[in-house]
């Protein structure tokens, strides 16, 4: 089973700041199968990034993804008030079919 | 736009079987995999199972012995049964669509909270 480890656990930033979130896999992951989700309080997760760097429909261009192999990054260029949320990375594998990281909370400083 | 709507019992007694259903907007069930994902209060996400529109479920090995998944294309819905529940199964349960074009979950239901308690 591939384990995804996200860091930091919590990121305290101000609106307008740049946020950099990390997702590290315990073994190499195909970039095709690495996704990022945003979850606001009381809401279901929302797909942000697929294929490590592709933006999902309707996602603002301040969100970007990068990385390959075992190290992936989600960057939010300038934080808007609605971006303060929890972010999860996810990969598609063999067994179990899908695994998630434990999440990074982006909170207002 | 496809919409998903979960339904569940709310409260289940320990050792009983949890039954969940996800209703899919009419006409959108074909050619996709459909998944269940859960989230215990204050914790992260765990993939539980998926099923293709023609059948053939896949399960998380950690839960496999207790799971049964099914799909009814005539009613545009899919279901999950989790047997022998314990307090550890208390969670928000989401259904979601797997989009092979993105290899990700692009549509999610709003979730249904299930509490296991006597």
Interface residues (C-beta under 8 A of the other chain):
Chain A: X32 X33 X35 X37 X43 X44 X45 X46 X47 X50 X51 X54 X56 X57 X88 X90 X92 X95 X96 X97 X98 X99 X100 X101 X102 X103
Chain B: X35 X37 X44 X45 X46 X47 X50 X58 X60 X61 X62 X94 X102 X103 X104 X105 X106 X108 X109 X110 X111
